[in-house]
Amino acid sequence: MAHKVKNFTYNGFMGQEKKGYAPYKATFVKWTEDPGIMLMKCSDGKERLVPSFAIPRMKGIPKPPVFEKGSKVFYWGLPSSSR
């Protein structure tokens, strides 16, 4: 299922939602090891790392992996944006 993607920036640690929507739709590929970040195949032919907050309706996307309670894990992922 293709999803609309809100414009966003993500620096590998935190993200920000921007005004409007990206000029493409995206289909879920897989969750990454960076919590809340998905690899998605976009209708413009690119694969992008997309934070879950940038997808308005998560219908059809599997729940993200659950990290063990009390685990102390620090992730710094790859930066990404809706461009």
Protein Blocks (a to p, Z undefined) as FASTA:
>chain_A
ZZdddddddehlaccddehjdfbdcddfbdcfbehiacdddfkopacdddfklpmblghi
acdddddehiacddddddddfZZ
